[in-house]
Amino acid sequence: MSDDDDTTALPQTCVRCGRQSLLRIVGRCADCIGELGLAATQDYDGFRAEVKAEFGVKG
């Protein structure tokens, strides 16, 4: 993707809720990430595992 000034972000569909969002991490929108973090369920654990797999672990 080019780094030109005329490049705009395009919304993508969240894999969890199906809403359009400009901010996504491993397919989930910011709203869903917040909901997953507050609920602290197995869904959140799965999300964290996907993030670690894609971006690695701090170390």
PQR file with spaces between the fields and no chain letter, atoms N, CA, C, O and H, PARSE charges and radii, in Angstrom:
ATOM       1  N    MET     1       0.846   -1.168    0.000 -0.4000 1.5000
ATOM       2  CA   MET     1       0.000    0.000    0.000 -0.0000 2.0000
ATOM       3  C    MET     1       0.891    1.230    0.000  0.5500 1.7000
ATOM       4  O    MET     1       1.908    1.271    0.692 -0.5500 1.4000
ATOM       5  N    SER     2       0.514    2.204   -0.758 -0.4000 1.5000
ATOM       6  CA   SER     2       1.335    3.404   -0.859 -0.0000 2.0000
ATOM       7  C    SER     2       1.190    4.266    0.385  0.5500 1.7000
ATOM       8  O    SER     2       0.220    4.150    1.133 -0.5500 1.4000
ATOM       9  H    SER     2      -0.312    2.170   -1.321  0.4000 1.0000
ATOM      10  N    ASP     3       2.164    5.121    0.585 -0.4000 1.5000
ATOM      11  CA   ASP     3       2.179    6.000    1.754 -0.0000 2.0000
ATOM      12  C    ASP     3       1.881    7.438    1.335  0.5500 1.7000
ATOM      13  O    ASP     3       2.370    8.379    1.960 -0.5500 1.4000
ATOM      14  H    ASP     3       2.952    5.215   -0.023  0.4000 1.0000
ATOM      15  N    ASP     4       1.074    7.616    0.272 -0.4000 1.5000
ATOM      16  CA   ASP     4       0.745    8.943   -0.243 -0.0000 2.0000
ATOM      17  C    ASP     4      -0.241    9.658    0.669  0.5500 1.7000
ATOM      18  O    ASP     4      -0.961    9.029    1.444 -0.5500 1.4000
ATOM      19  H    ASP     4       0.677    6.852   -0.236  0.4000 1.0000
ATOM      20  N    ASP     5      -0.263   10.992    0.563 -0.4000 1.5000
ATOM      21  CA   ASP     5      -1.186   11.791    1.363 -0.0000 2.0000
ATOM      22  C    ASP     5      -2.639   11.590    0.968  0.5500 1.7000
ATOM      23  O    ASP     5      -3.532   11.851    1.773 -0.5500 1.4000
ATOM      24  H    ASP     5       0.322   11.504   -0.067  0.4000 1.0000
ATOM      25  N    ASP     6      -2.901   11.128   -0.260 -0.4000 1.5000
ATOM      26  CA   ASP     6      -4.277   10.965   -0.707 -0.0000 2.0000
ATOM      27  C    ASP     6      -4.848    9.575   -0.419  0.5500 1.7000
ATOM      28  O    ASP     6      -5.969    9.278   -0.830 -0.5500 1.4000
ATOM      29  H    ASP     6      -2.175   10.915   -0.914  0.4000 1.0000
ATOM      30  N    THR     7      -4.102    8.728    0.273 -0.4000 1.5000
ATOM      31  CA   THR     7      -4.568    7.404    0.622 -0.0000 2.0000
ATOM      32  C    THR     7      -5.510    7.510    1.818  0.5500 1.7000
ATOM      33  O    THR     7      -5.191    8.172    2.806 -0.5500 1.4000
ATOM      34  H    THR     7      -3.191    8.970    0.607  0.4000 1.0000
ATOM      35  N    THR     8      -6.663    6.861    1.729 -0.4000 1.5000
ATOM      36  CA   THR     8      -7.610    6.877    2.842 -0.0000 2.0000
ATOM      37  C    THR     8      -7.835    5.468    3.358  0.5500 1.7000
ATOM      38  O    THR     8      -7.702    4.486    2.628 -0.5500 1.4000
ATOM      39  H    THR     8      -6.922    6.323    0.927  0.4000 1.0000
ATOM      40  N    ALA     9      -8.177    5.396    4.625 -0.4000 1.5000
ATOM      41  CA   ALA     9      -8.498    4.106    5.226 -0.0000 2.0000
ATOM      42  C    ALA     9      -9.890    3.680    4.780  0.5500 1.7000
ATOM      43  O    ALA     9     -10.783    4.513    4.621 -0.5500 1.4000
ATOM      44  H    ALA     9      -8.285    6.193    5.218  0.4000 1.0000
ATOM      45  N    LEU    10     -10.064    2.406    4.582 -0.4000 1.5000
ATOM      46  CA   LEU    10     -11.360    1.873    4.198 -0.0000 2.0000
ATOM      47  C    LEU    10     -11.900    0.999    5.322  0.5500 1.7000
ATOM      48  O    LEU    10     -11.158    0.200    5.894 -0.5500 1.4000
ATOM      49  H    LEU    10      -9.338    1.730    4.711  0.4000 1.0000
ATOM      50  N    PRO    11     -13.164    1.139    5.640 -0.5600 1.5000
ATOM      51  CA   PRO    11     -13.730    0.308    6.707  0.2800 2.0000
ATOM      52  C    PRO    11     -13.725   -1.162    6.305  0.5500 1.7000
ATOM      53  O    PRO    11     -13.890   -1.510    5.136 -0.5500 1.4000
ATOM      54  N    GLN    12     -13.534   -2.003    7.296 -0.4000 1.5000
ATOM      55  CA   GLN    12     -13.553   -3.452    7.116 -0.0000 2.0000
ATOM      56  C    GLN    12     -14.613   -4.037    8.039  0.5500 1.7000
ATOM      57  O    GLN    12     -14.993   -3.414    9.030 -0.5500 1.4000
ATOM      58  H    GLN    12     -13.399   -1.721    8.246  0.4000 1.0000
ATOM      59  N    THR    13     -15.082   -5.214    7.716 -0.4000 1.5000
ATOM      60  CA   THR    13     -16.119   -5.861    8.507 -0.0000 2.0000
ATOM      61  C    THR    13     -15.515   -6.638    9.670  0.5500 1.7000
ATOM      62  O    THR    13     -14.566   -7.402    9.495 -0.5500 1.4000
ATOM      63  H    THR    13     -14.773   -5.721    6.911  0.4000 1.0000
ATOM      64  N    CYS    14     -16.072   -6.436   10.850 -0.4000 1.5000
ATOM      65  CA   CYS    14     -15.649   -7.162   12.051 -0.0000 2.0000
ATOM      66  C    CYS    14     -16.100   -8.612   11.930  0.5500 1.7000
ATOM      67  O    CYS    14     -17.240   -8.882   11.553 -0.5500 1.4000
ATOM      68  H    CYS    14     -16.843   -5.816   10.993  0.4000 1.0000
ATOM      69  N    VAL    15     -15.206   -9.545   12.250 -0.4000 1.5000
ATOM      70  CA   VAL    15     -15.546  -10.962   12.149 -0.0000 2.0000
ATOM      71  C    VAL    15     -16.465  -11.410   13.278  0.5500 1.7000
ATOM      72  O    VAL    15     -17.089  -12.468   13.186 -0.5500 1.4000
ATOM      73  H    VAL    15     -14.279   -9.325   12.557  0.4000 1.0000
ATOM      74  N    ARG    16     -16.553  -10.622   14.334 -0.4000 1.5000
ATOM      75  CA   ARG    16     -17.376  -11.007   15.488 -0.0000 2.0000
ATOM      76  C    ARG    16     -18.794  -10.461   15.379  0.5500 1.7000
ATOM      77  O    ARG    16     -19.759  -11.209   15.534 -0.5500 1.4000
ATOM      78  H    ARG    16     -16.046   -9.763   14.408  0.4000 1.0000
ATOM      79  N    CYS    17     -18.930   -9.149   15.111 -0.4000 1.5000
ATOM      80  CA   CYS    17     -20.255   -8.517   15.125 -0.0000 2.0000
ATOM      81  C    CYS    17     -20.781   -8.164   13.740  0.5500 1.7000
ATOM      82  O    CYS    17     -21.980   -7.939   13.573 -0.5500 1.4000
ATOM      83  H    CYS    17     -18.146   -8.541   14.985  0.4000 1.0000
ATOM      84  N    GLY    18     -19.899   -8.112   12.746 -0.4000 1.5000
ATOM      85  CA   GLY    18     -20.315   -7.803   11.385 -0.0000 2.0000
ATOM      86  C    GLY    18     -20.433   -6.322   11.068  0.5500 1.7000
ATOM      87  O    GLY    18     -20.793   -5.964    9.946 -0.5500 1.4000
ATOM      88  H    GLY    18     -18.925   -8.294   12.882  0.4000 1.0000
ATOM      89  N    ARG    19     -20.136   -5.441   12.040 -0.4000 1.5000
ATOM      90  CA   ARG    19     -20.200   -4.004   11.785 -0.0000 2.0000
ATOM      91  C    ARG    19     -18.945   -3.553   11.045  0.5500 1.7000
ATOM      92  O    ARG    19     -17.903   -4.204   11.109 -0.5500 1.4000
ATOM      93  H    ARG    19     -19.844   -5.732   12.951  0.4000 1.0000
ATOM      94  N    GLN    20     -19.061   -2.433   10.346 -0.4000 1.5000
ATOM      95  CA   GLN    20     -17.932   -1.829    9.645 -0.0000 2.0000
ATOM      96  C    GLN    20     -17.095   -1.020   10.637  0.5500 1.7000
ATOM      97  O    GLN    20     -17.646   -0.337   11.500 -0.5500 1.4000
ATOM      98  H    GLN    20     -19.908   -1.903   10.293  0.4000 1.0000
ATOM      99  N    SER    21     -15.777   -1.093   10.520 -0.4000 1.5000
ATOM     100  CA   SER    21     -14.894   -0.394   11.440 -0.0000 2.0000
ATOM     101  C    SER    21     -13.582   -0.060   10.746  0.5500 1.7000
ATOM     102  O    SER    21     -13.111   -0.810    9.890 -0.5500 1.4000
ATOM     103  H    SER    21     -15.329   -1.647    9.819  0.4000 1.0000
ATOM     104  N    LEU    22     -12.995    1.075   11.123 -0.4000 1.5000
ATOM     105  CA   LEU    22     -11.672    1.438   10.614 -0.0000 2.0000
ATOM     106  C    LEU    22     -10.566    0.811   11.458  0.5500 1.7000
ATOM     107  O    LEU    22      -9.474    0.547   10.954 -0.5500 1.4000
ATOM     108  H    LEU    22     -13.378    1.684   11.818  0.4000 1.0000
ATOM     109  N    LEU    23     -10.843    0.571   12.739 -0.4000 1.5000
ATOM     110  CA   LEU    23      -9.852   -0.016   13.643 -0.0000 2.0000
ATOM     111  C    LEU    23     -10.216   -1.459   13.906  0.5500 1.7000
ATOM     112  O    LEU    23     -11.284   -1.753   14.443 -0.5500 1.4000
ATOM     113  H    LEU    23     -11.729    0.785   13.148  0.4000 1.0000
ATOM     114  N    ARG    24      -9.315   -2.371   13.522 -0.4000 1.5000
ATOM     115  CA   ARG    24      -9.527   -3.789   13.763 -0.0000 2.0000
ATOM     116  C    ARG    24      -8.209   -4.421   14.184  0.5500 1.7000
ATOM     117  O    ARG    24      -7.140   -4.044   13.703 -0.5500 1.4000
ATOM     118  H    ARG    24      -8.447   -2.132   13.086  0.4000 1.0000
ATOM     119  N    ILE    25      -8.301   -5.379   15.084 -0.4000 1.5000
ATOM     120  CA   ILE    25      -7.146   -6.179   15.476 -0.0000 2.0000
ATOM     121  C    ILE    25      -7.578   -7.632   15.354  0.5500 1.7000
ATOM     122  O    ILE    25      -8.600   -8.031   15.913 -0.5500 1.4000
ATOM     123  H    ILE    25      -9.169   -5.685   15.475  0.4000 1.0000
ATOM     124  N    VAL    26      -6.810   -8.408   14.634 -0.4000 1.5000
ATOM     125  CA   VAL    26      -7.111   -9.789   14.249 -0.0000 2.0000
ATOM     126  C    VAL    26      -8.594   -9.961   13.919  0.5500 1.7000
ATOM     127  O    VAL    26      -9.245  -10.897   14.381 -0.5500 1.4000
ATOM     128  H    VAL    26      -5.980   -8.083   14.181  0.4000 1.0000
ATOM     129  N    GLY    27      -9.107   -9.038   13.112 -0.4000 1.5000
ATOM     130  CA   GLY    27     -10.449   -9.148   12.577 -0.0000 2.0000
ATOM     131  C    GLY    27     -11.566   -8.577   13.422  0.5500 1.7000
ATOM     132  O    GLY    27     -12.707   -8.513   12.966 -0.5500 1.4000
ATOM     133  H    GLY    27      -8.577   -8.277   12.737  0.4000 1.0000
ATOM     134  N    ARG    28     -11.266   -8.160   14.648 -0.4000 1.5000
ATOM     135  CA   ARG    28     -12.305   -7.655   15.542 -0.0000 2.0000
ATOM     136  C    ARG    28     -12.236   -6.144   15.673  0.5500 1.7000
ATOM     137  O    ARG    28     -11.155   -5.557   15.713 -0.5500 1.4000
ATOM     138  H    ARG    28     -10.339   -8.212   15.018  0.4000 1.0000
ATOM     139  N    CYS    29     -13.421   -5.518   15.741 -0.4000 1.5000
ATOM     140  CA   CYS    29     -13.476   -4.062   15.877 -0.0000 2.0000
ATOM     141  C    CYS    29     -13.161   -3.656   17.319  0.5500 1.7000
ATOM     142  O    CYS    29     -13.144   -4.490   18.225 -0.5500 1.4000
ATOM     143  H    CYS    29     -14.300   -5.996   15.708  0.4000 1.0000
ATOM     144  N    ALA    30     -12.915   -2.369   17.510 -0.4000 1.5000
ATOM     145  CA   ALA    30     -12.565   -1.853   18.831 -0.0000 2.0000
ATOM     146  C    ALA    30     -13.684   -2.103   19.847  0.5500 1.7000
ATOM     147  O    ALA    30     -13.403   -2.410   21.005 -0.5500 1.4000
ATOM     148  H    ALA    30     -12.928   -1.692   16.775  0.4000 1.0000
ATOM     149  N    ASP    31     -14.937   -1.977   19.431 -0.4000 1.5000
ATOM     150  CA   ASP    31     -16.053   -2.229   20.346 -0.0000 2.0000
ATOM     151  C    ASP    31     -16.044   -3.670   20.839  0.5500 1.7000
ATOM     152  O    ASP    31     -16.218   -3.923   22.031 -0.5500 1.4000
ATOM     153  H    ASP    31     -15.164   -1.727   18.490  0.4000 1.0000
ATOM     154  N    CYS    32     -15.843   -4.609   19.928 -0.4000 1.5000
ATOM     155  CA   CYS    32     -15.819   -6.021   20.314 -0.0000 2.0000
ATOM     156  C    CYS    32     -14.616   -6.335   21.207  0.5500 1.7000
ATOM     157  O    CYS    32     -14.731   -7.124   22.145 -0.5500 1.4000
ATOM     158  H    CYS    32     -15.702   -4.403   18.960  0.4000 1.0000
ATOM     159  N    ILE    33     -13.482   -5.731   20.924 -0.4000 1.5000
ATOM     160  CA   ILE    33     -12.303   -5.953   21.763 -0.0000 2.0000
ATOM     161  C    ILE    33     -12.583   -5.471   23.176  0.5500 1.7000
ATOM     162  O    ILE    33     -12.232   -6.146   24.144 -0.5500 1.4000
ATOM     163  H    ILE    33     -13.389   -5.090   20.162  0.4000 1.0000
ATOM     164  N    GLY    34     -13.218   -4.297   23.302 -0.4000 1.5000
ATOM     165  CA   GLY    34     -13.581   -3.785   24.622 -0.0000 2.0000
ATOM     166  C    GLY    34     -14.545   -4.706   25.342  0.5500 1.7000
ATOM     167  O    GLY    34     -14.377   -4.976   26.531 -0.5500 1.4000
ATOM     168  H    GLY    34     -13.503   -3.749   22.516  0.4000 1.0000
ATOM     169  N    GLU    35     -15.560   -5.193   24.629 -0.4000 1.5000
ATOM     170  CA   GLU    35     -16.531   -6.110   25.224 -0.0000 2.0000
ATOM     171  C    GLU    35     -15.865   -7.410   25.659  0.5500 1.7000
ATOM     172  O    GLU    35     -16.161   -7.931   26.734 -0.5500 1.4000
ATOM     173  H    GLU    35     -15.696   -4.973   23.663  0.4000 1.0000
ATOM     174  N    LEU    36     -14.971   -7.935   24.830 -0.4000 1.5000
ATOM     175  CA   LEU    36     -14.264   -9.172   25.179 -0.0000 2.0000
ATOM     176  C    LEU    36     -13.419   -8.983   26.433  0.5500 1.7000
ATOM     177  O    LEU    36     -13.385   -9.852   27.304 -0.5500 1.4000
ATOM     178  H    LEU    36     -14.731   -7.513   23.956  0.4000 1.0000
ATOM     179  N    GLY    37     -12.733   -7.837   26.521 -0.4000 1.5000
ATOM     180  CA   GLY    37     -11.883   -7.565   27.685 -0.0000 2.0000
ATOM     181  C    GLY    37     -12.678   -7.414   28.961  0.5500 1.7000
ATOM     182  O    GLY    37     -12.244   -7.876   30.017 -0.5500 1.4000
ATOM     183  H    GLY    37     -12.761   -7.131   25.814  0.4000 1.0000
ATOM     184  N    LEU    38     -13.837   -6.775   28.886 -0.4000 1.5000
ATOM     185  CA   LEU    38     -14.664   -6.586   30.078 -0.0000 2.0000
ATOM     186  C    LEU    38     -15.304   -7.890   30.534  0.5500 1.7000
ATOM     187  O    LEU    38     -15.480   -8.113   31.731 -0.5500 1.4000
ATOM     188  H    LEU    38     -14.189   -6.400   28.028  0.4000 1.0000
ATOM     189  N    ALA    39     -15.651   -8.744   29.588 -0.4000 1.5000
ATOM     190  CA   ALA    39     -16.315  -10.004   29.929 -0.0000 2.0000
ATOM     191  C    ALA    39     -15.334  -11.042   30.471  0.5500 1.7000
ATOM     192  O    ALA    39     -15.705  -11.872   31.301 -0.5500 1.4000
ATOM     193  H    ALA    39     -15.508   -8.563   28.615  0.4000 1.0000
ATOM     194  N    ALA    40     -14.076  -11.002   30.003 -0.4000 1.5000
ATOM     195  CA   ALA    40     -13.023  -11.941   30.428 -0.0000 2.0000
ATOM     196  C    ALA    40     -13.506  -13.395   30.345  0.5500 1.7000
ATOM     197  O    ALA    40     -13.398  -14.149   31.312 -0.5500 1.4000
ATOM     198  H    ALA    40     -13.773  -10.328   29.329  0.4000 1.0000
ATOM     199  N    THR    41     -14.033  -13.771   29.193 -0.4000 1.5000
ATOM     200  CA   THR    41     -14.531  -15.134   28.978 -0.0000 2.0000
ATOM     201  C    THR    41     -13.539  -15.927   28.137  0.5500 1.7000
ATOM     202  O    THR    41     -12.434  -15.466   27.851 -0.5500 1.4000
ATOM     203  H    THR    41     -14.121  -13.158   28.407  0.4000 1.0000
ATOM     204  N    GLN    42     -13.954  -17.123   27.748 -0.4000 1.5000
ATOM     205  CA   GLN    42     -13.125  -17.946   26.873 -0.0000 2.0000
ATOM     206  C    GLN    42     -12.951  -17.280   25.512  0.5500 1.7000
ATOM     207  O    GLN    42     -11.930  -17.473   24.854 -0.5500 1.4000
ATOM     208  H    GLN    42     -14.851  -17.497   27.980  0.4000 1.0000
ATOM     209  N    ASP    43     -13.949  -16.492   25.084 -0.4000 1.5000
ATOM     210  CA   ASP    43     -13.801  -15.754   23.826 -0.0000 2.0000
ATOM     211  C    ASP    43     -12.611  -14.814   23.904  0.5500 1.7000
ATOM     212  O    ASP    43     -11.861  -14.680   22.937 -0.5500 1.4000
ATOM     213  H    ASP    43     -14.780  -16.335   25.619  0.4000 1.0000
ATOM     214  N    TYR    44     -12.431  -14.162   25.044 -0.4000 1.5000
ATOM     215  CA   TYR    44     -11.308  -13.255   25.233 -0.0000 2.0000
ATOM     216  C    TYR    44      -9.991  -14.030   25.187  0.5500 1.7000
ATOM     217  O    TYR    44      -9.022  -13.580   24.577 -0.5500 1.4000
ATOM     218  H    TYR    44     -13.040  -14.271   25.829  0.4000 1.0000
ATOM     219  N    ASP    45      -9.962  -15.180   25.825 -0.4000 1.5000
ATOM     220  CA   ASP    45      -8.749  -16.006   25.806 -0.0000 2.0000
ATOM     221  C    ASP    45      -8.387  -16.406   24.381  0.5500 1.7000
ATOM     222  O    ASP    45      -7.212  -16.409   24.013 -0.5500 1.4000
ATOM     223  H    ASP    45     -10.750  -15.546   26.320  0.4000 1.0000
ATOM     224  N    GLY    46      -9.389  -16.741   23.584 -0.4000 1.5000
ATOM     225  CA   GLY    46      -9.146  -17.082   22.183 -0.0000 2.0000
ATOM     226  C    GLY    46      -8.622  -15.892   21.398  0.5500 1.7000
ATOM     227  O    GLY    46      -7.711  -16.027   20.582 -0.5500 1.4000
ATOM     228  H    GLY    46     -10.344  -16.738   23.883  0.4000 1.0000
ATOM     229  N    PHE    47      -9.210  -14.711   21.651 -0.4000 1.5000
ATOM     230  CA   PHE    47      -8.745  -13.481   21.009 -0.0000 2.0000
ATOM     231  C    PHE    47      -7.284  -13.215   21.359  0.5500 1.7000
ATOM     232  O    PHE    47      -6.477  -12.917   20.479 -0.5500 1.4000
ATOM     233  H    PHE    47      -9.951  -14.601   22.314  0.4000 1.0000
ATOM     234  N    ARG    48      -6.944  -13.323   22.638 -0.4000 1.5000
ATOM     235  CA   ARG    48      -5.553  -13.088   23.067 -0.0000 2.0000
ATOM     236  C    ARG    48      -4.594  -14.068   22.391  0.5500 1.7000
ATOM     237  O    ARG    48      -3.494  -13.682   21.995 -0.5500 1.4000
ATOM     238  H    ARG    48      -7.599  -13.566   23.353  0.4000 1.0000
ATOM     239  N    ALA    49      -4.992  -15.297   22.260 -0.4000 1.5000
ATOM     240  CA   ALA    49      -4.141  -16.292   21.600 -0.0000 2.0000
ATOM     241  C    ALA    49      -3.911  -15.925   20.135  0.5500 1.7000
ATOM     242  O    ALA    49      -2.807  -16.096   19.619 -0.5500 1.4000
ATOM     243  H    ALA    49      -5.886  -15.610   22.582  0.4000 1.0000
ATOM     244  N    GLU    50      -4.957  -15.419   19.460 -0.4000 1.5000
ATOM     245  CA   GLU    50      -4.806  -15.005   18.064 -0.0000 2.0000
ATOM     246  C    GLU    50      -3.873  -13.800   17.948  0.5500 1.7000
ATOM     247  O    GLU    50      -3.063  -13.730   17.024 -0.5500 1.4000
ATOM     248  H    GLU    50      -5.854  -15.280   19.879  0.4000 1.0000
ATOM     249  N    VAL    51      -3.985  -12.850   18.882 -0.4000 1.5000
ATOM     250  CA   VAL    51      -3.101  -11.677   18.866 -0.0000 2.0000
ATOM     251  C    VAL    51      -1.657  -12.114   19.059  0.5500 1.7000
ATOM     252  O    VAL    51      -0.765  -11.665   18.340 -0.5500 1.4000
ATOM     253  H    VAL    51      -4.643  -12.906   19.632  0.4000 1.0000
ATOM     254  N    LYS    52      -1.429  -12.990   20.030 -0.4000 1.5000
ATOM     255  CA   LYS    52      -0.069  -13.478   20.286 -0.0000 2.0000
ATOM     256  C    LYS    52       0.489  -14.223   19.075  0.5500 1.7000
ATOM     257  O    LYS    52       1.669  -14.095   18.752 -0.5500 1.4000
ATOM     258  H    LYS    52      -2.154  -13.355   20.614  0.4000 1.0000
ATOM     259  N    ALA    53      -0.360  -14.998   18.410 -0.4000 1.5000
ATOM     260  CA   ALA    53       0.094  -15.751   17.240 -0.0000 2.0000
ATOM     261  C    ALA    53       0.461  -14.813   16.099  0.5500 1.7000
ATOM     262  O    ALA    53       1.431  -15.055   15.381 -0.5500 1.4000
ATOM     263  H    ALA    53      -1.319  -15.102   18.673  0.4000 1.0000
ATOM     264  N    GLU    54      -0.317  -13.733   15.929 -0.4000 1.5000
ATOM     265  CA   GLU    54      -0.057  -12.816   14.818 -0.0000 2.0000
ATOM     266  C    GLU    54       1.070  -11.834   15.119  0.5500 1.7000
ATOM     267  O    GLU    54       1.883  -11.544   14.241 -0.5500 1.4000
ATOM     268  H    GLU    54      -1.105  -13.536   16.513  0.4000 1.0000
ATOM     269  N    PHE    55       1.130  -11.323   16.336 -0.4000 1.5000
ATOM     270  CA   PHE    55       2.080  -10.253   16.653 -0.0000 2.0000
ATOM     271  C    PHE    55       3.221  -10.669   17.562  0.5500 1.7000
ATOM     272  O    PHE    55       4.144   -9.886   17.788 -0.5500 1.4000
ATOM     273  H    PHE    55       0.470  -11.559   17.048  0.4000 1.0000
ATOM     274  N    GLY    56       3.177  -11.869   18.082 -0.4000 1.5000
ATOM     275  CA   GLY    56       4.232  -12.332   18.973 -0.0000 2.0000
ATOM     276  C    GLY    56       3.962  -11.941   20.415  0.5500 1.7000
ATOM     277  O    GLY    56       2.928  -11.357   20.739 -0.5500 1.4000
ATOM     278  H    GLY    56       2.427  -12.505   17.899  0.4000 1.0000
ATOM     279  N    VAL    57       4.915  -12.277   21.270 -0.4000 1.5000
ATOM     280  CA   VAL    57       4.778  -12.020   22.696 -0.0000 2.0000
ATOM     281  C    VAL    57       5.898  -11.089   23.126  0.5500 1.7000
ATOM     282  O    VAL    57       7.040  -11.239   22.691 -0.5500 1.4000
ATOM     283  H    VAL    57       5.755  -12.751   21.007  0.4000 1.0000
ATOM     284  N    LYS    58       5.567  -10.122   23.986 -0.4000 1.5000
ATOM     285  CA   LYS    58       6.612   -9.240   24.524 -0.0000 2.0000
ATOM     286  C    LYS    58       7.585  -10.088   25.314  0.5500 1.7000
ATOM     287  O    LYS    58       7.197  -11.040   25.991 -0.5500 1.4000
ATOM     288  H    LYS    58       4.640  -10.001   24.339  0.4000 1.0000
ATOM     289  N    GLY    59       8.823   -9.740   25.223 -0.4000 1.5000
ATOM     290  CA   GLY    59       9.739  -10.572   25.969 -0.0000 2.0000
ATOM     291  C    GLY    59      10.990   -9.913   26.219  0.5500 1.7000
ATOM     292  O    GLY    59      11.878  -10.491   26.845 -0.5500 1.4000
ATOM     293  H    GLY    59       9.139   -8.967   24.673  0.4000 1.0000
